[in-house]
Amino acid sequence: MFSVSRQAAYLVRTVSRSRYLPARATPTRSIPSASRRWATSVTPHSTASDPAEAEAVRCLEQGTSKLEEGDVQAAKELYKRSAEIKKNASSLFNLGVTHYHLKEYDDAIAAWKESIALQPASADAHTNLASAYIISPVPRPDLALHHLEVASSLSPEDPEIAFNHAAVLEATGRLEDALEKYKLSKEFGVERAAVHIRNVSAKILGKKMKQAEGAPETHEDKSA
């Protein structure tokens, strides 16, 4: 049965405050046990002269406040309202986060797919979508790997994405590829990747030893 240990992988990045937004927004990371990325606006072209867009921004920012307070359900309703008023990548991304934390994985997947359709270059959205595919009742590691590969191509030096990618590769038996990603993750700052580097290296060695033990006799063996 496919599974990725919670200890092995980062799961999800919370709401966005940067990739989809004006340059004034301050980018920060967000995943469980890490820092946060909060959304504060809708698009780089938001203007107060558009009442609908202003209302969408208001709902988005209120949703973020509710999420910071720990009221995920209220945040979800506000993000949903924001997206209904003015569909945008930020509201959909944040809506996906609330669905994810409420274990509404199909809804999280749908929201993040919509967000990606509007903002294809969001590495965070691809990373979160991969997490939802992994943790869903019926995991889709193939789709998770696809989105992690996209995220890795968008942010090749992001240590968290590399770590997630490694964890899924390890869980699917692609040990050599996993080792490469764990090493990359450690190189860029995820110190606990060192443990997984040792573990995966041991698995690779064990696999090679088993293959050697089960290998047919060579001509040299027979003539010895």
Secondary structure, DSSP 8 states (H G I E B T S, - for coil): -----TTTS-------SSTTS-TTS-----STTS-------S-TT--TT-HHHHHHHHHHHHHHHHHHHT-HHHHHHHHHHHHHHS--HHHHHHHHHHHHHTT-HHHHHHHHHHHHHH-TT-HHHHHHHHHHHHHSSS--HHHHHHHHHHHHHHSTT-HHHHHHHHHHHHHTT-HHHHHHHHHHHHHTT-TTHHHHHHHHHHHHHHHHHHHHHTS---HHHHH-
